[in-house]
Amino acid sequence: MDILYLLIPLSLLLVFVIAVIFWWSLKSGQFEDLDGPGHSVVMDDDRPPEDAKPKISAAD
């Protein structure tokens, strides 16, 4: 029975800490764009950018 005097406050403290972390994640925008990362993987453009292509000059 004496262990309940320790476990109940510890469990309440754990619930409070989890609630604070969840509230912080909501306020910091962690759950704003849930679909964006999934779409960015599917819509990945494998072509190199135009700036990376070698330039061919008329002198060659």
N, CA, C and O of each residue as an XYZ file, in Angstrom:
240
protein
N       0.820     -1.197      0.000
C       0.000      0.000      0.000
C       0.864      1.261      0.000
O       0.477      2.289     -0.556
N       2.022      1.173      0.620
C       2.892      2.343      0.694
C       3.436      2.739     -0.675
O       3.762      3.904     -0.907
N       3.531      1.777     -1.569
C       4.066      2.079     -2.893
C       3.122      2.988     -3.665
O       3.573      3.734     -4.535
N       1.824      2.948     -3.375
C       0.868      3.811     -4.065
C       1.136      5.288     -3.787
O       0.855      6.142     -4.628
N       1.673      5.586     -2.620
C       2.012      6.972     -2.294
C       3.139      7.499     -3.182
O       3.296      8.709     -3.343
N       3.906      6.600     -3.744
C       4.968      6.980     -4.669
C       4.495      6.910     -6.128
O       4.788      7.803     -6.924
N       3.765      5.848     -6.470
C       3.405      5.635     -7.866
C       2.342      6.603     -8.376
O       2.398      7.016     -9.534
N       1.396      6.967     -7.557
C       0.342      7.887     -8.016
C       0.905      9.269     -8.331
O       0.595      9.796     -9.400
N       1.707      9.888     -7.476
C       2.293     11.182     -7.868
C       3.233     11.076     -9.065
O       3.271     11.986     -9.893
N       3.989      9.991     -9.175
C       4.868      9.828    -10.331
C       4.065      9.683    -11.618
O       4.456     10.231    -12.649
N       2.965      8.964    -11.579
C       2.152      8.819    -12.783
C       1.493     10.142    -13.158
O       1.377     10.458    -14.342
N       1.062     10.913    -12.173
C       0.497     12.235    -12.460
C       1.551     13.169    -13.039
O       1.260     13.948    -13.947
N       2.747     13.098    -12.532
C       3.843     13.901    -13.066
C       4.165     13.490    -14.498
O       4.420     14.352    -15.340
N       4.159     12.211    -14.786
C       4.428     11.726    -16.130
C       3.342     12.188    -17.104
O       3.653     12.597    -18.223
N       2.089     12.128    -16.696
C       1.000     12.601    -17.548
C       1.141     14.097    -17.797
O       0.910     14.553    -18.917
N       1.507     14.857    -16.798
C       1.694     16.294    -16.956
C       2.836     16.596    -17.930
O       2.706     17.486    -18.770
N       3.937     15.875    -17.830
C       5.076     16.089    -18.720
C       4.701     15.740    -20.161
O       5.064     16.466    -21.087
N       3.985     14.649    -20.355
C       3.551     14.266    -21.699
C       2.599     15.314    -22.266
O       2.689     15.649    -23.447
N       1.697     15.831    -21.451
C       0.760     16.857    -21.920
C       1.494     18.139    -22.310
O       1.140     18.769    -23.306
N       2.496     18.529    -21.551
C       3.274     19.733    -21.868
C       4.049     19.536    -23.174
O       4.099     20.448    -23.999
N       4.641     18.385    -23.369
C       5.383     18.123    -24.605
C       4.432     18.111    -25.800
O       4.772     18.638    -26.859
N       3.243     17.517    -25.647
C       2.277     17.495    -26.729
C       1.773     18.898    -27.040
O       1.618     19.250    -28.210
N       1.516     19.699    -26.020
C       1.063     21.076    -26.223
C       2.136     21.889    -26.937
O       1.823     22.674    -27.831
N       3.403     21.709    -26.551
C       4.503     22.413    -27.203
C       4.595     22.031    -28.675
O       4.818     22.888    -29.530
N       4.422     20.735    -28.973
C       4.517     20.305    -30.370
C       3.372     20.871    -31.203
O       3.565     21.170    -32.381
N       2.198     21.024    -30.626
C       1.089     21.647    -31.347
C       1.363     23.117    -31.619
O       1.101     23.606    -32.718
N       1.882     23.814    -30.638
C       2.125     25.255    -30.783
C       3.323     25.559    -31.673
O       3.389     26.640    -32.258
N       4.263     24.641    -31.788
C       5.454     24.911    -32.602
C       5.267     24.513    -34.058
O       6.185     24.676    -34.860
N       4.098     23.996    -34.414
C       3.812     23.706    -35.807
C       4.266     22.344    -36.285
O       4.456     22.150    -37.485
N       4.445     21.397    -35.381
C       4.897     20.071    -35.777
C       3.869     19.335    -36.630
O       4.237     18.483    -37.439
N       2.586     19.651    -36.460
C       1.531     18.929    -37.154
C       0.838     19.785    -38.204
O      -0.300     19.491    -38.570
N       1.481     20.825    -38.695
C       0.855     21.725    -39.660
C       0.735     21.098    -41.046
O      -0.332     21.162    -41.657
N       1.792     20.504    -41.543
C       1.793     19.958    -42.906
C       2.109     18.469    -42.848
O       3.271     18.069    -42.916
N       1.067     17.653    -42.721
C       1.284     16.216    -42.613
C       1.438     15.548    -43.973
O       2.043     14.480    -44.064
N       0.904     16.155    -45.031
C       0.958     15.535    -46.354
C       2.150     15.994    -47.176
O       2.533     15.300    -48.118
N       2.741     17.110    -46.866
C       3.824     17.666    -47.661
C       5.027     16.770    -47.815
O       5.476     16.572    -48.944
N       5.582     16.211    -46.744
C       6.754     15.350    -46.916
C       6.465     14.104    -47.751
O       7.332     13.651    -48.498
N       5.270     13.549    -47.636
C       4.929     12.382    -48.445
C       4.833     12.719    -49.919
O       5.265     11.940    -50.768
N       4.265     13.885    -50.227
C       4.153     14.289    -51.624
C       5.510     14.695    -52.204
O       5.759     14.499    -53.394
N       6.365     15.244    -51.389
C       7.663     15.673    -51.912
C       8.525     14.475    -52.314
O       9.358     14.593    -53.213
N       8.341     13.339    -51.671
C       9.090     12.142    -52.046
C       8.575     11.601    -53.371
O       9.361     11.200    -54.229
N       7.249     11.588    -53.541
C       6.662     11.054    -54.760
C       6.927     11.978    -55.939
O       7.185     11.504    -57.045
N       6.868     13.276    -55.725
C       7.020     14.251    -56.794
C       8.464     14.719    -56.948
O       8.706     15.810    -57.463
N       9.410     13.922    -56.515
C      10.821     14.292    -56.593
C      11.250     14.399    -58.052
O      10.928     13.535    -58.867
N      11.966     15.447    -58.366
C      12.440     15.676    -59.718
C      13.875     15.188    -59.804
O      14.772     15.761    -59.187
N      14.087     14.126    -60.572
C      15.414     13.526    -60.662
C      16.301     14.182    -61.712
O      17.481     13.846    -61.814
N      15.758     15.108    -62.491
C      16.567     15.786    -63.489
C      17.491     16.796    -62.813
O      17.098     17.440    -61.840
N      18.716     16.941    -63.320
C      19.602     17.944    -62.723
C      19.099     19.345    -63.061
O      18.435     19.533    -64.080
N      19.402     20.308    -62.235
C      18.971     21.673    -62.529
C      19.641     22.211    -63.785
O      20.693     21.723    -64.199
N      19.033     23.204    -64.375
C      19.547     23.777    -65.630
C      20.940     24.386    -65.455
O      21.739     24.390    -66.392
N      21.226     24.893    -64.272
C      22.531     25.523    -64.030
C      23.664     24.501    -64.004
O      24.823     24.862    -64.209
N      23.349     23.240    -63.757
C      24.393     22.227    -63.618
C      24.841     21.661    -64.965
O      25.854     20.965    -65.029
N      24.110     21.944    -66.034
C      24.512     21.428    -67.346
C      25.738     22.185    -67.850
O      25.852     23.393    -67.640
N      26.652     21.482    -68.513
C      27.846     22.169    -69.035
C      27.441     23.098    -70.202
O      26.594     22.764    -71.030
N      28.059     24.220    -70.222
C      27.783     25.210    -71.275
C      28.649     24.920    -72.502
O      29.856     24.703    -72.391
N      28.024     24.921    -73.641
C      28.747     24.693    -74.885
C      28.909     26.051    -75.545
O      27.931     26.737    -75.842
N      30.143     26.420    -75.765
C      30.382     27.731    -76.370
C      30.540     27.569    -77.893
O      30.799     26.469    -78.380
N      30.386     28.641    -78.614
C      30.500     28.624    -80.080
C      31.940     28.454    -80.514
O      32.170     28.086    -81.666
N      32.931     28.702    -79.657
C      34.329     28.606    -79.999
C      34.790     27.164    -80.097
O      35.828     26.903    -80.704
N      34.054     26.210    -79.519
C      34.480     24.802    -79.553
C      34.275     24.235    -80.867
O      34.575     23.062    -81.087
